[in-house]
Amino acid sequence: MSSPANVFRELHETGCFIVPNPWDAVSARLLAHCGFKALATTSSGYAFTTGRRDSSRQISRQEAIDHASALSRATGLPVTLDGEDCFADTPEGVAETVARAAKAGLAGISIEDRDTSNPGRIRPYSEALERVQAAVLEARKSGIVLTARADGLGKESYDLDEVLRRLSAFAEAGADVVYAPGLPDLEAIRTVCASVPVPVNHVIGQGASGLSFDQLADAGVRRISLGGSFTRAALNAINTLGQTIAAGDFTSLDAAPAWSRLC
């Protein structure tokens, strides 16, 4: 029987697929019932559910790993961890995070070039690359799928040329998947996909909008994630439903999923 990491890796080999981002076990189960083949955690979505801020180290490394493991147990699907900056300030700490994620049976983990201990700071190129290299060395021991992110474009810290420089270097270092939140349009997405030799993820809700699955697939995207946008959309549905109920109309509750889909 293939390991979760191998199953997840195989999904990247051809075509394009969607990996949605549940925020708890019941949302993960609903998505599993929808037919998705793998799941990704969302640091922002999970933070919202606990009343804490995203990307501020308020959630510990072990808590994030335990959360991802709970989603995997609830569904039996491969789960990749939104590892933020791997909850570490040193390459050694990055490697430890990857090792713990692999030991927990997770299928994948991501690493960003942001510094979550200093919100708004993007790590310099050499520092970011050194950390990805450490993550790659550890990931190869277990086969866990490593995704490396370049976050500076979305944070207006660098331009598309620097995105290409960083993603190319991350791929050359051995990252299995790369991506850059905040790409402004389809042409930029196409440029990234054509410039790096590994699968590219595109996250919906950051940067280019209004693009279809087919457009992204045709541009060369191999994996599409939803990030925290999915959680916010779901919470908007709750907000709308709450306003309807507050007005005395309960009919919208009739559309709720059956109990059998929640457990």
Backbone as JSON, one array per atom type, in Angstrom:
{
  "sequence": "MSSPANVFRELHETGCFIVPNPWDAVSARLLAHCGFKALATTSSGYAFTTGRRDSSRQISRQEAIDHASALSRATGLPVTLDGEDCFADTPEGVAETVARAAKAGLAGISIEDRDTSNPGRIRPYSEALERVQAAVLEARKSGIVLTARADGLGKESYDLDEVLRRLSAFAEAGADVVYAPGLPDLEAIRTVCASVPVPVNHVIGQGASGLSFDQLADAGVRRISLGGSFTRAALNAINTLGQTIAAGDFTSLDAAPAWSRLC",
  "N": [[0.84, -1.19, 0.0], [0.59, 2.2, -0.9], [2.28, 4.95, 0.6], [0.93, 7.91, 2.26], [2.42, 10.12, 1.38], [3.51, 9.21, -1.05], [1.18, 8.77, -2.54], [0.24, 11.38, -2.68], [2.36, 12.58, -4.07], [2.16, 11.31, -6.54], [-0.17, 12.45, -7.55], [0.73, 14.8, -8.6], [1.97, 14.23, -10.96], [0.86, 14.27, -13.57], [-1.38, 16.36, -15.51], [-3.79, 18.46, -13.82], [-4.84, 19.24, -10.52], [-7.1, 19.83, -7.75], [-6.47, 20.88, -4.5], [-8.16, 21.27, -1.72], [-8.64, 23.39, 1.23], [-9.44, 22.53, 4.22], [-10.54, 23.47, 7.56], [-11.06, 22.18, 9.88], [-11.93, 18.93, 11.35], [-14.54, 18.19, 10.54], [-15.12, 19.8, 8.31], [-13.15, 18.81, 6.69], [-14.03, 16.18, 6.32], [-16.4, 16.6, 4.89], [-15.34, 17.62, 2.52], [-13.9, 15.41, 1.69], [-16.03, 13.71, 1.1], [-16.89, 15.03, -1.13], [-15.2, 14.19, -3.04], [-12.52, 14.93, -3.36], [-9.03, 14.24, -3.66], [-6.9, 14.76, -2.02], [-5.86, 16.82, 0.75], [-5.17, 20.1, 2.1], [-3.85, 21.89, 4.84], [-4.8, 25.08, 6.28], [-3.21, 27.79, 7.48], [-4.27, 30.25, 8.21], [-7.05, 29.74, 8.23], [-7.25, 27.79, 10.27], [-6.26, 29.29, 12.39], [-8.27, 31.26, 12.59], [-10.38, 29.71, 13.59], [-9.6, 29.23, 16.15], [-9.5, 31.64, 17.35], [-7.2, 33.13, 17.09], [-4.44, 35.02, 15.65], [-3.21, 34.77, 12.3], [0.0, 33.7, 11.04], [1.76, 34.61, 13.09], [3.15, 33.21, 14.9], [1.6, 32.39, 16.98], [0.42, 29.99, 17.02], [1.76, 26.88, 17.7], [4.47, 24.85, 16.43], [4.07, 22.07, 16.94], [1.36, 22.0, 17.5], [0.26, 22.75, 15.04], [1.07, 20.58, 13.46], [-0.24, 18.48, 14.78], [-2.87, 19.26, 14.29], [-3.03, 18.98, 11.47], [-2.6, 16.24, 11.32], [-4.91, 15.31, 12.57], [-6.85, 15.92, 10.65], [-6.09, 14.2, 8.64], [-6.5, 11.7, 9.87], [-9.24, 11.84, 10.17], [-10.21, 11.6, 7.63], [-8.69, 9.84, 6.07], [-7.28, 10.68, 3.9], [-4.42, 11.91, 1.99], [-2.64, 14.53, 3.54], [-1.33, 17.74, 3.34], [0.76, 19.93, 5.06], [0.32, 23.31, 5.87], [3.02, 24.87, 6.4], [3.93, 27.37, 6.99], [6.65, 29.38, 7.89], [7.99, 27.19, 8.65], [8.08, 27.34, 11.37], [10.44, 28.11, 12.58], [13.65, 29.63, 13.22], [16.11, 28.97, 12.28], [18.05, 27.0, 9.89], [18.41, 24.44, 10.94], [16.26, 24.22, 12.67], [14.19, 24.34, 10.82], [14.6, 21.89, 9.47], [14.0, 20.16, 11.56], [11.25, 20.61, 11.86], [10.26, 19.61, 9.42], [11.01, 16.94, 9.72], [9.42, 16.19, 11.91], [6.86, 16.5, 10.83], [6.9, 14.54, 8.85], [7.23, 12.25, 10.42], [4.81, 12.24, 11.69], [3.2, 11.26, 9.73], [2.29, 12.83, 7.68], [1.55, 13.94, 4.34], [2.75, 15.99, 2.97], [4.53, 19.15, 3.18], [4.85, 22.68, 3.47], [7.12, 25.44, 2.92], [7.8, 28.82, 3.53], [9.19, 31.97, 2.36], [8.76, 34.0, 4.07], [9.13, 35.68, 7.26], [7.75, 34.72, 10.01], [8.08, 35.41, 12.61], [8.63, 38.01, 12.54], [6.43, 39.84, 11.42], [5.66, 40.77, 8.1], [8.23, 40.87, 7.22], [10.32, 39.72, 4.65], [12.48, 37.11, 4.02], [15.94, 37.49, 3.14], [17.36, 36.56, -0.06], [19.55, 34.63, 0.05], [19.33, 33.61, 2.63], [16.73, 32.55, 2.59], [17.03, 30.57, 0.63], [18.93, 28.89, 1.81], [17.42, 27.83, 3.89], [15.43, 26.43, 2.51], [17.03, 24.51, 1.31], [17.85, 23.06, 3.57], [15.39, 22.03, 4.34], [14.8, 20.41, 2.15], [16.85, 18.44, 2.27], [16.09, 17.09, 4.6], [13.48, 16.28, 3.91], [13.92, 14.43, 1.9], [14.71, 12.18, 3.25], [12.45, 10.9, 4.12], [10.6, 11.09, 2.08], [8.5, 12.82, 2.08], [6.44, 15.29, 0.55], [7.73, 18.29, -0.52], [6.9, 21.66, -0.59], [7.87, 24.79, -1.79], [7.61, 28.21, -1.17], [7.45, 31.49, -2.56], [6.92, 34.45, -1.21], [7.13, 37.18, -1.51], [6.15, 38.77, -3.64], [3.35, 38.97, -3.33], [3.41, 40.38, -0.99], [4.45, 42.72, -1.75], [7.21, 43.05, -1.7], [9.15, 42.27, -3.48], [9.73, 41.88, -7.07], [8.37, 40.28, -10.09], [10.57, 39.2, -11.44], [12.29, 38.56, -9.33], [10.72, 36.67, -8.07], [10.85, 34.6, -9.98], [13.59, 34.09, -9.91], [13.89, 33.16, -7.27], [12.06, 30.94, -7.12], [13.1, 29.28, -9.1], [15.6, 28.72, -8.01], [14.79, 27.4, -5.67], [13.59, 25.15, -6.79], [15.8, 24.02, -8.09], [17.25, 23.38, -5.86], [15.87, 21.23, -4.95], [13.19, 21.24, -4.19], [9.91, 19.9, -4.36], [7.56, 21.02, -5.31], [6.58, 24.31, -6.26], [5.53, 27.69, -5.58], [4.05, 31.01, -5.93], [2.29, 33.16, -4.16], [0.03, 35.78, -5.1], [0.51, 36.34, -7.79], [-0.18, 38.39, -10.55], [-1.75, 38.02, -12.89], [-2.91, 35.9, -15.62], [-0.88, 35.67, -17.48], [1.46, 36.07, -15.99], [1.31, 33.83, -14.37], [1.55, 31.83, -16.29], [4.14, 32.37, -17.14], [5.66, 31.75, -14.85], [5.13, 28.98, -14.66], [6.33, 28.07, -16.99], [8.95, 28.57, -16.48], [10.08, 27.14, -14.39], [11.28, 23.88, -13.43], [9.66, 22.11, -12.04], [6.5, 20.92, -10.62], [3.94, 23.42, -10.37], [2.09, 25.19, -7.98], [-0.98, 26.96, -7.68], [-2.53, 29.43, -5.78], [-5.81, 30.17, -5.03], [-7.46, 33.31, -4.66], [-5.5, 35.07, -4.0], [-4.03, 37.58, -5.62], [-4.28, 37.18, -9.08], [-7.61, 36.99, -10.29], [-10.84, 35.48, -10.99], [-10.2, 33.41, -12.71], [-10.53, 30.3, -14.41], [-10.59, 26.73, -13.74], [-9.78, 25.34, -16.08], [-8.38, 27.34, -17.47], [-6.19, 27.8, -15.76], [-5.04, 25.26, -15.73], [-4.36, 25.0, -18.43], [-2.42, 26.95, -18.53], [-0.35, 25.73, -17.33], [-0.37, 25.11, -14.66], [-0.11, 22.79, -12.05], [-1.22, 22.12, -9.62], [-3.93, 23.29, -7.67], [-4.7, 25.32, -5.01], [-6.74, 26.51, -2.26], [-6.33, 28.01, -0.04], [-6.76, 30.35, 2.66], [-9.01, 31.53, 1.67], [-11.13, 29.83, 1.21], [-12.05, 29.18, 3.77], [-12.88, 31.74, 4.6], [-14.95, 32.19, 2.78], [-16.72, 30.2, 3.55], [-17.29, 31.07, 6.14], [-18.54, 33.41, 5.52], [-20.88, 32.39, 4.47], [-22.01, 31.37, 6.81], [-22.37, 33.76, 8.16], [-24.27, 35.01, 6.51], [-26.36, 33.17, 6.72], [-26.85, 33.38, 9.46], [-27.83, 36.0, 9.65], [-30.2, 35.7, 8.26], [-31.59, 33.9, 9.89], [-31.71, 35.41, 12.22], [-33.56, 37.22, 11.42], [-35.81, 35.76, 11.58], [-36.33, 33.73, 9.76], [-36.17, 30.41, 9.06], [-35.89, 28.63, 7.01], [-33.65, 28.2, 5.42], [-32.1, 26.41, 6.77], [-32.92, 23.96, 5.98], [-31.36, 23.06, 3.93], [-29.1, 21.95, 4.98], [-26.35, 19.63, 5.24], [-26.67, 16.04, 5.4], [-26.56, 14.16, 8.5], [-24.96, 11.92, 8.22], [-22.92, 12.65, 6.49], [-21.21, 14.05, 7.99], [-19.77, 12.64, 9.8]],
  "CA": [[0.0, 0.0, 0.0], [1.39, 3.41, -1.01], [2.22, 5.89, 1.71], [0.25, 9.16, 1.9], [3.33, 10.98, 0.61], [3.61, 8.7, -2.42], [-0.09, 9.06, -3.2], [0.23, 12.82, -2.94], [3.36, 12.84, -5.1], [1.63, 10.82, -7.82], [-1.17, 13.38, -8.05], [1.42, 15.9, -9.27], [2.73, 13.76, -12.11], [0.24, 14.7, -14.82], [-2.63, 17.09, -15.39], [-3.97, 19.48, -12.78], [-5.82, 18.82, -9.52], [-7.42, 20.8, -6.71], [-6.31, 20.45, -3.11], [-8.84, 22.27, -0.9], [-8.05, 23.64, 2.54], [-10.37, 22.53, 5.35], [-10.01, 24.1, 8.78], [-11.29, 21.27, 11.0], [-12.2, 17.57, 10.9], [-15.82, 18.04, 9.86], [-15.0, 20.37, 6.97], [-12.33, 17.87, 5.93], [-14.87, 15.05, 5.93], [-17.29, 17.05, 3.83], [-14.56, 17.72, 1.28], [-13.62, 14.04, 1.26], [-17.26, 13.23, 0.47], [-17.0, 15.7, -2.43], [-14.37, 13.46, -3.99], [-11.14, 15.39, -3.46], [-8.07, 13.15, -3.43], [-5.93, 15.17, -1.01], [-6.25, 18.04, 1.45], [-4.1, 20.93, 2.65], [-4.3, 22.74, 5.94], [-4.68, 26.52, 6.07], [-2.81, 28.39, 8.76], [-5.22, 31.32, 8.56], [-8.34, 29.13, 8.56], [-7.18, 27.18, 11.59], [-6.12, 30.36, 13.38], [-9.59, 31.86, 12.77], [-11.25, 28.85, 14.41], [-9.12, 29.24, 17.54], [-9.5, 33.01, 17.84], [-5.85, 33.69, 17.08], [-4.0, 35.63, 14.41], [-2.37, 33.97, 11.42], [1.38, 34.13, 10.77], [2.3, 35.38, 14.21], [3.73, 32.22, 15.81], [0.72, 32.12, 18.11], [0.18, 28.55, 16.95], [3.07, 26.24, 17.76], [4.8, 23.83, 15.44], [3.43, 20.78, 17.24], [-0.09, 22.16, 17.37], [-0.05, 22.73, 13.61], [1.24, 19.21, 12.99], [-1.34, 17.7, 15.35], [-4.09, 19.64, 13.57], [-2.99, 18.33, 10.16], [-2.76, 14.8, 11.54], [-6.32, 15.06, 12.88], [-7.58, 15.94, 9.38], [-5.74, 12.96, 7.94], [-7.2, 10.6, 10.54], [-10.69, 11.99, 9.97], [-10.59, 11.34, 6.24], [-7.88, 8.84, 5.39], [-6.67, 11.28, 2.71], [-3.14, 12.59, 2.19], [-2.77, 15.92, 3.98], [-0.1, 18.52, 3.34], [0.73, 20.94, 6.11], [0.72, 24.7, 5.66], [4.08, 24.97, 7.39], [4.38, 28.77, 7.12], [8.11, 29.41, 7.74], [8.42, 25.99, 9.37], [8.09, 27.61, 12.8], [11.83, 28.05, 13.02], [14.5, 30.73, 12.8], [17.36, 28.44, 11.75], [17.9, 25.83, 9.02], [18.29, 23.24, 11.76], [14.88, 24.19, 13.13], [13.38, 23.98, 9.65], [14.73, 20.45, 9.26], [13.27, 19.49, 12.64], [9.83, 20.68, 11.55], [10.0, 18.66, 8.34], [11.12, 15.6, 10.29], [8.24, 15.93, 12.75], [5.71, 16.33, 9.95], [7.01, 13.23, 8.22], [7.0, 11.24, 11.46], [3.36, 12.24, 11.97], [2.51, 10.61, 8.63], [1.73, 13.8, 6.74], [1.96, 13.7, 2.96], [3.54, 17.09, 2.46], [4.71, 20.33, 4.02], [5.33, 23.84, 2.72], [7.98, 26.4, 3.6], [7.7, 30.14, 2.93], [10.33, 32.84, 2.61], [8.39, 35.02, 5.07], [9.6, 35.5, 8.63], [6.53, 34.92, 10.79], [8.4, 36.02, 13.91], [8.69, 39.45, 12.26], [5.42, 40.01, 10.38], [5.97, 41.73, 7.05], [9.6, 40.69, 6.73], [10.65, 38.64, 3.73], [13.88, 36.75, 4.24], [16.82, 37.7, 2.0], [17.48, 35.41, -0.97], [20.49, 33.6, 0.51], [18.75, 33.0, 3.84], [15.58, 31.75, 2.17], [17.52, 29.39, -0.09], [19.57, 27.99, 2.79], [16.36, 27.17, 4.64], [14.82, 25.45, 1.61], [17.99, 23.41, 1.17], [17.76, 22.24, 4.78], [14.11, 21.32, 4.28], [14.93, 19.37, 1.11], [17.67, 17.34, 2.78], [15.3, 16.31, 5.55], [12.34, 15.69, 3.23], [14.36, 13.28, 1.1], [14.87, 11.02, 4.11], [11.15, 10.25, 4.3], [9.8, 11.16, 0.87], [7.42, 13.79, 2.21], [6.45, 16.24, -0.56], [8.09, 19.63, -0.04], [6.51, 22.81, -1.41], [8.58, 26.0, -1.41], [6.86, 29.4, -1.55], [8.05, 32.83, -2.61], [5.8, 35.28, -0.79], [7.44, 38.6, -1.58], [5.34, 39.51, -4.61], [2.08, 39.28, -2.68], [3.67, 41.34, 0.09], [5.05, 43.89, -2.4], [8.6, 43.15, -1.26], [9.98, 42.12, -4.67], [8.97, 41.81, -8.31], [8.25, 38.97, -10.73], [11.91, 38.68, -11.72], [12.8, 37.94, -8.11], [9.93, 35.44, -7.91], [11.42, 33.58, -10.87], [14.9, 33.75, -9.37], [13.75, 32.34, -6.06], [11.42, 29.66, -7.39], [14.05, 28.47, -9.86], [16.61, 28.25, -7.06], [14.16, 26.41, -4.8], [13.43, 23.93, -7.58], [17.12, 23.45, -8.29], [17.68, 22.82, -4.57], [15.19, 19.96, -4.75], [11.78, 21.34, -3.81], [9.06, 19.11, -5.24], [6.53, 21.91, -5.84], [6.84, 25.7, -5.9], [4.52, 28.67, -5.98], [4.19, 32.38, -5.49], [1.02, 33.87, -3.99], [0.01, 37.17, -5.54], [0.76, 36.56, -9.21], [-1.25, 39.32, -10.88], [-2.59, 37.67, -14.03], [-2.66, 34.6, -16.23], [0.42, 35.7, -18.16], [2.49, 35.85, -14.97], [1.21, 32.42, -13.97], [2.12, 31.06, -17.4], [5.58, 32.6, -17.12], [6.23, 30.95, -13.77], [5.03, 27.56, -15.0], [7.29, 27.78, -18.06], [10.31, 28.91, -16.05], [10.61, 26.24, -13.37], [11.2, 22.49, -13.89], [8.88, 21.28, -11.11], [5.09, 21.32, -10.58], [3.61, 24.73, -9.79], [0.8, 25.36, -7.32], [-1.55, 28.32, -7.7], [-3.5, 29.59, -4.7], [-6.95, 31.03, -5.36], [-7.78, 34.33, -3.68], [-4.38, 35.99, -3.82], [-3.55, 37.99, -6.93], [-5.19, 37.01, -10.22], [-8.94, 36.52, -9.92], [-11.74, 35.21, -12.09], [-9.66, 32.41, -13.62], [-11.16, 28.99, -14.29], [-9.71, 25.56, -13.65], [-9.21, 25.06, -17.39], [-7.38, 28.37, -17.79], [-5.0, 27.56, -14.95], [-4.43, 24.02, -16.21], [-3.75, 25.3, -19.73], [-1.24, 27.78, -18.28], [0.7, 24.86, -16.82], [-0.5, 24.85, -13.22], [-0.31, 21.36, -11.76], [-2.03, 21.97, -8.4], [-4.65, 24.5, -7.29], [-5.15, 25.32, -3.62], [-7.72, 27.56, -1.97], [-5.84, 28.8, 1.08], [-7.74, 30.83, 3.63], [-10.21, 32.05, 1.0], [-12.21, 28.86, 1.37], [-12.58, 29.38, 5.11], [-13.61, 33.01, 4.63], [-16.2, 32.03, 2.04], [-17.62, 29.41, 4.4], [-17.73, 31.92, 7.24], [-19.51, 34.34, 4.95], [-22.15, 31.66, 4.39], [-22.55, 31.36, 8.16], [-22.82, 35.12, 8.44], [-25.52, 35.23, 5.78], [-27.37, 32.31, 7.35], [-27.17, 33.95, 10.76], [-28.67, 37.17, 9.46], [-31.53, 35.21, 7.86], [-32.22, 33.33, 11.08], [-32.01, 36.51, 13.13], [-34.78, 37.87, 10.92], [-36.94, 34.86, 11.83], [-36.54, 32.78, 8.66], [-35.37, 29.22, 9.33], [-35.99, 27.7, 5.88], [-32.34, 27.9, 4.85], [-31.53, 25.26, 7.48], [-33.34, 22.72, 5.33], [-30.33, 22.66, 2.99], [-27.94, 21.46, 5.69], [-25.99, 18.26, 4.86], [-27.14, 14.95, 6.28], [-25.64, 13.82, 9.57], [-24.04, 10.88, 7.76], [-21.79, 13.23, 5.78], [-20.4, 14.8, 8.95], [-19.05, 11.75, 10.7]],
  "C": [[0.88, 1.25, 0.0], [1.22, 4.28, 0.22], [1.45, 7.13, 1.29], [1.13, 10.07, 1.06], [3.44, 10.52, -0.83], [2.33, 8.95, -3.2], [-0.16, 10.52, -3.59], [1.19, 13.17, -4.07], [2.83, 12.44, -6.48], [0.58, 11.76, -8.41], [-0.55, 14.52, -8.85], [2.05, 15.5, -10.6], [2.17, 14.22, -13.44], [-1.01, 15.53, -14.53], [-2.61, 18.13, -14.3], [-5.02, 18.97, -11.8], [-6.0, 19.91, -8.48], [-7.18, 20.17, -5.35], [-6.95, 21.53, -2.24], [-8.28, 22.32, 0.52], [-9.11, 23.68, 3.64], [-9.71, 23.11, 6.59], [-10.27, 23.25, 10.02], [-11.7, 19.91, 10.44], [-13.5, 17.47, 10.12], [-15.79, 18.68, 8.47], [-14.14, 19.46, 6.09], [-13.16, 16.69, 5.46], [-15.84, 15.42, 4.81], [-16.56, 17.12, 2.5], [-14.17, 16.34, 0.77], [-14.83, 13.45, 0.56], [-17.46, 13.85, -0.92], [-16.1, 15.06, -3.48], [-12.95, 13.95, -4.15], [-10.18, 14.29, -3.02], [-7.02, 13.48, -2.38], [-6.41, 16.49, -0.42], [-5.0, 18.8, 1.89], [-4.66, 21.71, 3.83], [-4.16, 24.21, 5.52], [-4.35, 27.15, 7.41], [-3.8, 29.46, 9.19], [-6.56, 30.73, 8.99], [-8.34, 28.5, 9.94], [-7.05, 28.25, 12.68], [-7.47, 31.01, 13.65], [-10.43, 31.04, 13.74], [-10.83, 28.82, 15.87], [-9.06, 30.65, 18.12], [-8.14, 33.65, 17.91], [-5.5, 34.25, 15.7], [-3.12, 34.66, 13.62], [-0.97, 34.57, 11.33], [1.96, 35.0, 11.87], [2.94, 34.48, 15.25], [2.88, 32.0, 17.05], [0.34, 30.65, 18.16], [1.54, 27.86, 16.85], [3.24, 25.23, 16.64], [4.04, 22.53, 15.71], [1.92, 20.87, 17.13], [-0.51, 22.1, 15.9], [0.05, 21.32, 13.05], [0.11, 18.32, 13.51], [-2.66, 17.99, 14.64], [-4.14, 18.95, 12.21], [-3.19, 16.82, 10.3], [-4.21, 14.44, 11.83], [-7.16, 15.05, 11.6], [-7.32, 14.67, 8.59], [-6.47, 11.77, 8.54], [-8.69, 10.65, 10.26], [-11.12, 11.54, 8.59], [-9.87, 10.19, 5.58], [-7.2, 9.37, 4.14], [-5.27, 11.81, 3.01], [-3.38, 14.04, 2.57], [-1.4, 16.57, 3.94], [-0.26, 19.7, 4.28], [1.14, 22.31, 5.59], [1.74, 25.0, 6.75], [4.56, 26.38, 7.64], [5.9, 28.85, 6.93], [8.76, 28.27, 8.52], [8.68, 26.25, 10.86], [9.5, 27.61, 13.38], [12.63, 29.22, 12.46], [15.8, 30.27, 12.16], [17.1, 27.29, 10.79], [17.73, 24.54, 9.81], [16.86, 23.1, 12.29], [13.91, 23.84, 12.02], [13.41, 22.47, 9.43], [13.96, 19.67, 10.33], [11.76, 19.5, 12.38], [9.45, 19.69, 10.46], [10.04, 17.23, 8.87], [9.9, 15.25, 11.12], [6.99, 15.72, 11.9], [5.72, 14.96, 9.29], [6.72, 12.11, 9.23], [5.52, 11.12, 11.8], [2.55, 11.62, 10.83], [1.89, 11.57, 7.64], [2.32, 13.57, 5.35], [2.88, 14.77, 2.43], [3.66, 18.19, 3.48], [5.22, 21.46, 3.13], [6.25, 24.68, 3.59], [7.93, 27.71, 2.82], [9.0, 30.92, 3.15], [9.97, 34.03, 3.49], [9.03, 34.68, 6.41], [8.41, 35.77, 9.54], [6.81, 35.44, 12.2], [8.53, 37.53, 13.79], [7.73, 39.74, 11.12], [5.77, 41.12, 9.39], [7.36, 41.57, 6.49], [9.69, 39.49, 5.8], [12.14, 38.36, 3.88], [14.71, 37.03, 2.98], [17.0, 36.4, 1.2], [18.35, 34.3, -0.39], [19.96, 32.87, 1.75], [17.6, 32.09, 3.47], [16.04, 30.46, 1.49], [18.16, 28.39, 0.86], [18.52, 27.2, 3.56], [15.66, 26.12, 3.77], [15.76, 24.25, 1.44], [17.96, 22.48, 2.38], [16.48, 21.42, 4.79], [14.17, 20.16, 3.28], [15.72, 18.18, 1.64], [16.89, 16.46, 3.75], [14.14, 15.61, 4.86], [12.72, 14.44, 2.45], [14.53, 12.02, 1.94], [13.58, 10.22, 4.22], [10.32, 10.19, 3.03], [8.63, 12.11, 0.96], [7.56, 14.84, 1.11], [6.68, 17.65, -0.03], [7.68, 20.69, -1.06], [7.21, 24.05, -0.89], [7.88, 27.21, -2.0], [7.73, 30.64, -1.58], [6.93, 33.82, -2.37], [5.99, 36.77, -1.02], [6.61, 39.4, -2.56], [4.02, 39.92, -3.99], [2.22, 40.29, -1.57], [4.34, 42.61, -0.42], [6.49, 44.13, -1.93], [9.59, 42.94, -2.4], [9.1, 41.88, -5.88], [8.97, 40.41, -8.9], [9.61, 38.38, -11.06], [12.5, 37.99, -10.5], [12.01, 36.67, -7.77], [10.56, 34.32, -8.72], [12.79, 33.14, -10.38], [14.78, 32.81, -8.18], [13.14, 30.97, -6.35], [12.35, 28.74, -8.17], [15.13, 27.9, -8.93], [16.03, 27.2, -6.12], [14.0, 25.08, -5.52], [14.77, 23.23, -7.79], [17.65, 22.82, -7.01], [16.97, 21.5, -4.25], [13.76, 20.03, -4.27], [10.93, 20.59, -4.83], [8.03, 19.96, -5.96], [6.92, 23.33, -5.43], [5.61, 26.55, -6.22], [4.77, 30.03, -5.35], [2.81, 33.01, -5.36], [1.12, 35.29, -4.52], [0.35, 37.39, -6.99], [-0.42, 37.31, -9.8], [-2.2, 38.89, -11.99], [-2.16, 36.34, -14.63], [-1.29, 34.56, -16.91], [1.55, 35.47, -17.17], [2.49, 34.4, -14.51], [1.85, 31.54, -15.04], [3.64, 31.19, -17.42], [6.26, 31.77, -16.04], [6.24, 29.47, -14.14], [6.06, 27.16, -16.05], [8.73, 27.93, -17.61], [10.9, 27.96, -15.04], [10.36, 24.79, -13.78], [10.43, 21.55, -12.96], [7.43, 21.73, -11.13], [4.89, 22.65, -9.85], [2.21, 24.68, -9.19], [0.33, 26.8, -7.55], [-2.6, 28.4, -6.61], [-4.57, 30.59, -5.13], [-7.13, 32.07, -4.25], [-6.66, 35.29, -3.38], [-3.83, 36.35, -5.2], [-4.62, 37.83, -7.99], [-6.53, 36.43, -9.77], [-9.75, 36.22, -11.17], [-11.26, 34.16, -13.06], [-10.3, 31.05, -13.35], [-10.12, 27.9, -14.12], [-9.02, 25.31, -14.98], [-8.15, 26.08, -17.78], [-6.08, 28.13, -17.03], [-4.28, 26.3, -15.42], [-3.72, 24.26, -17.54], [-2.48, 26.14, -19.59], [-0.07, 26.97, -17.73], [0.64, 24.58, -15.34], [-0.81, 23.38, -12.99], [-1.22, 21.14, -10.55], [-2.66, 23.31, -8.06], [-5.08, 24.36, -5.84], [-6.03, 26.54, -3.38], [-7.31, 28.45, -0.8], [-6.93, 29.19, 2.06], [-9.01, 31.36, 3.0], [-11.4, 31.13, 1.18], [-12.87, 29.02, 2.74], [-13.41, 30.66, 5.18], [-14.94, 32.93, 3.89], [-17.21, 31.23, 2.86], [-18.15, 30.25, 5.56], [-18.71, 32.99, 6.75], [-20.88, 33.69, 4.82], [-22.82, 31.6, 5.77], [-23.09, 32.73, 8.53], [-24.16, 35.42, 7.77], [-26.66, 34.43, 6.39], [-27.8, 32.89, 8.69], [-28.08, 35.16, 10.64], [-30.1, 36.76, 9.07], [-32.29, 34.67, 9.07], [-32.6, 34.43, 12.07], [-33.27, 37.26, 12.71], [-36.0, 36.97, 11.05], [-37.22, 33.85, 10.75], [-35.6, 31.6, 8.84], [-35.29, 28.27, 8.13], [-34.63, 27.33, 5.31], [-31.66, 26.73, 5.55], [-31.9, 23.94, 6.82], [-32.29, 22.2, 4.36], [-29.09, 22.09, 3.67], [-27.63, 20.02, 5.28], [-26.48, 17.24, 5.87], [-26.09, 14.64, 7.34], [-24.58, 12.82, 9.11], [-22.82, 11.43, 7.03], [-20.83, 13.96, 6.73], [-19.59, 13.93, 9.88], [-18.66, 10.46, 10.01]]
}
